[in-house]
């Protein structure tokens, strides 16, 4: 069985958690409700950093705190799924601090870009959800393998770019607004979007397998991780496209 490209959501996880005794099982509706809660928390904290930035405050420290704390709470959530009702909201809150800052920086440079990125992110999510529910997109083993491999390759590429950055070596493919740079961003956006389909499939599998109720929070967390990635990549793509017009 090929795992989801999102490390937070795998069929194996749902299968194991389904064995845990619980008086209630997770539902798709419950996961949707908890996903909405996480999004609201993220928006609230993002608004805090956003407002600080546009009132002249240096938000780099807030962004760094948010990024580090979000990473820590993400790891805790992955390894301690039964406390996801605590760690997932904490992740969303700290992730929002980071997203508010990075969004503000992009907005200052390219006015209007954030609302475009947010709109495209949610349009992509609902369009893919509709395609998945209607059967237009089928999550076959080959589909899983392709998305898993592409996501892994992107992760490795980003990892090495960060390492090289410490030595003053920048890979133009990631940051360039040329044809190859834009093409790379389009590819990453597509793969991030396809990860949403994988997430939908595994959340549906969780309900079918009778996973315990607390897995709703965990599933919402996994979906949130993918949405954050998709939003950031769309933001980067739009910035590259707009910079070509300037």
Residue pairs with C-beta under 8 A, 6 or more apart in sequence:
1 11
1 12
2 141
2 144
2 145
2 148
3 10
3 11
3 12
3 144
3 148
4 10
4 11
4 144
4 148
4 195
4 198
4 199
4 201
4 202
5 144
5 147
5 148
5 150
5 151
5 152
5 191
5 195
5 198
6 151
6 195
6 198
6 199
6 202
6 222
6 225
6 226
7 78
8 74
8 77
8 78
8 218
8 221
8 222
8 225
9 198
9 199
9 202
9 203
9 219
9 222
9 223
10 202
11 202
11 205
13 81
13 218
14 202
14 205
14 206
14 209
14 211
14 215
15 209
17 81
17 206
17 211
17 212
17 215
18 206
18 209
18 210
18 211
18 212
20 82
20 212
21 212
22 212
22 213
22 214
23 213
24 212
24 213
25 207
25 210
25 211
25 212
25 213
26 206
26 207
26 211
26 212
26 213
26 214
26 215
26 216
26 219
27 207
27 216
28 203
28 204
28 207
30 213
30 216
31 203
31 206
31 207
31 216
31 219
31 220
31 223
33 216
34 88
34 216
34 217
34 219
34 220
35 219
35 220
35 223
35 224
37 89
37 220
38 88
38 89
38 91
38 92
38 220
38 221
38 224
39 92
39 224
39 227
41 89
41 92
41 93
41 96
42 92
42 93
42 95
42 96
42 99
42 224
42 228
43 96
44 93
44 96
45 66
45 92
45 93
45 94
45 95
45 96
45 97
45 100
46 96
46 97
46 99
46 100
46 103
47 100
48 96
48 97
48 100
49 59
49 62
49 63
49 66
49 96
49 97
49 98
49 99
49 100
49 101
49 104
50 100
50 101
50 103
50 104
52 59
52 62
53 59
53 100
53 101
53 104
53 105
53 108
54 104
54 108
59 100
59 101
59 104
60 101
62 97
62 101
63 97
63 98
63 101
63 102
65 94
65 97
66 94
66 95
66 96
66 97
66 98
66 99
66 101
67 94
67 98
69 90
69 94
69 97
70 91
70 94
70 95
70 97
70 98
73 87
73 88
73 90
73 91
73 94
74 91
74 221
74 225
76 83
76 87
77 83
77 84
77 87
77 88
77 91
77 218
77 221
80 87
81 214
81 215
81 218
82 212
82 214
83 214
84 214
84 215
84 217
84 218
84 221
85 214
85 217
87 221
88 217
88 218
88 220
88 221
88 224
91 221
91 224
92 221
92 224
95 224
95 228
99 228
99 231
99 232
102 232
102 235
103 114
103 117
103 235
106 113
106 114
106 117
106 235
106 239
107 113
107 114
109 239
110 238
110 239
110 242
110 243
113 235
113 238
113 239
113 242
114 235
116 238
117 231
117 234
117 235
117 238
118 231
120 234
120 238
121 227
121 230
121 231
121 234
124 193
124 196
124 230
124 234
125 196
125 227
125 230
128 137
128 193
128 194
128 196
128 197
128 200
129 196
129 200
131 137
131 197
132 139
132 197
132 200
132 201
133 200
137 143
137 197
139 197
139 198
139 201
143 194
143 197
144 198
147 191
147 194
147 195
147 197
147 198
150 187
150 191
150 194
151 191
151 195
154 188
154 191
157 174
158 174
161 170
161 171
161 174
164 170
164 171
172 178
172 180
172 181
173 180
173 181
173 184
174 181
174 184
175 181
176 240
177 240
177 241
177 243
177 244
181 240
182 237
182 240
182 241
182 244
185 233
185 236
185 237
185 240
186 237
188 233
189 230
189 233
189 234
189 237
192 226
192 229
192 230
192 233
193 230
195 226
195 229
195 230
196 223
196 226
196 227
196 230
199 222
199 223
199 226
202 219
202 222
203 219
203 222
203 223
206 215
206 219
